[in-house]
Amino acid sequence: MRTKTKINLTIDTELFEAIEKAAKDCNMAKSHLAQEALILWLIKKTEESMAEGYLEMAREDKEFADMTLQAQKEIQ
């Protein structure tokens, strides 16, 4: 069973040259370097999405707390 999939990418020449240099400097294959970069990008995007979700939840919680406080004031 294959665990890897081959893909073709079109990237800017400057980026390709930077990837080649980084791969050489780190003594790793370009495909491994690209895989590591994509993993880091996915982690970053997931963390950003979660942070946005938590901020939205905090806004909703504050709105609910404000509404509850106002209702309690009206009752008293």
Secondary structure as the mmCIF struct_conf table of DSSP 4:
data_model
#
loop_
_struct_conf.conf_type_id
_struct_conf.id
_struct_conf.beg_label_comp_id
_struct_conf.beg_label_asym_id
_struct_conf.beg_label_seq_id
_struct_conf.end_label_comp_id
_struct_conf.end_label_asym_id
_struct_conf.end_label_seq_id
HELX_RH_AL_P HELX_RH_AL_P1 THR A 13 CYS A 26
TURN_TY1_P TURN_TY1_P1 ASN A 27 ASN A 27
HELX_RH_AL_P HELX_RH_AL_P2 LYS A 30 ILE A 75
#
